Amino acid sequence: MNIVRPVGHADLEQLCQLANKVSPGMTTFPPNKAILEKKINASQAAFSGNGDDYLMVVEAHNSGRILGTAGVYANIGLHTPFYSFAMLTRTQQCYDLDMRVSSRTLHLVNAYAGETEVGTLILDPTLRGKGLGKLAAKSRYLLMAQFRSRFGNRVMAELRGWSDSNAVSPFWEHVGKYFFKGLTYEQADLLSATTNNQFIADLMPTHPIYVELLPEAAKAVIGKPHDLGRSALNMLLKEGFRYENTIDIFDGGPTVHANIDDIRSVANSQLHTISAIGTPIAHAKRCLVCNDSLTDFRVAEVLVGFDANEDIVISQHEADALYLGVGSALRILPLEM
């Protein structure tokens, strides 16, 4: 049985080990204890009701092994700008020559101020394809559904852009590095994740960048996710997220967004009360279930019994793992068969 729960300081060593497994490339989750400890502190404040950066871990309940992470970040772009490139199309027409020309341009924007970001979806590479990604991803939506007032009306996700087998990003090589001379892609992305981003405002161009003037290698990867991020993008699209020509300023990866109440897992989850603890036999369904405690938030995939009166039954083992008892409120998201 796997549990999703808030990260704690006791997880630091395992988080470093996980970060080492996914490096290089995952610059927002580096194998750096000082940076990861700051993330833990910020998350603990959020789950105590005094912050916005919620970081959760996927834990093998019996062994305590950390299998992955998932994050939710409310009110982005307010205290620290969240910069992106918005790609706009401008059409000009010359009637004398009967000619029309359309040009795409990239504009530096802070378009997501006050919104919620879902991210830090990281899994142990040795465990891909075992359903952990779905558990980790959907746990974020259950958190938002259960504590709706803590999150804005729109949710976004920024996906890692395409790079080759040597971790070289064509977009960075032909765009970003010319504005951040002396910095590598990894250094710039790490600064973006760990500073107030003033360096972006100071160094990035204030005028539009014409896409048609870029090399083909850079144009080809605009809005293209990394090969390892395609499954994450597909999960987001199935939840109702849409890509609308906003990209990461460093690697050109796609940014997608959705209205929070339209996200499939938010809309399809329902609040119930446990009627009994026992063996769920009648009309049992595999569901994702979370409790209603912010401080001790827990999510797991469990077998839920629904009787003729819509009474809810789960097993003692699963109730204990989720900190639930008879009369406890729980949020249920039925899994697709």
Secondary structure, DSSP 4 states (H G I P E B T S, - for coil): -EEEEE--GGGHHHHHHHHHHHTTT-TTS-S-HHHHHHHHHHHHHHHTTS-SEEEEEEEETTT--EEEEEEEEEEETTSS---EEEEEEEEEEETTTTEEEEEEEEEEE-TTTTEEEEEEEEE-GGGTTSSHHHHHHHHHHHHHHHTGGGS-SEEEEEPPBP--TT---HHHHHTGGGTSTT--HHHHHHHHHHS-SHHHHHHS-SS-EEGGGS-HHHHTTTTPBPGGGHHHHHHHHHHT-EEEEEE-TTT--EEEEEEGGGSHHHHH-EEEEEEEES---TT-EEEEEEES-STT--EEEEEEEE-TT--EEE-HHHHHHTT--TT-EEEEEEPP-
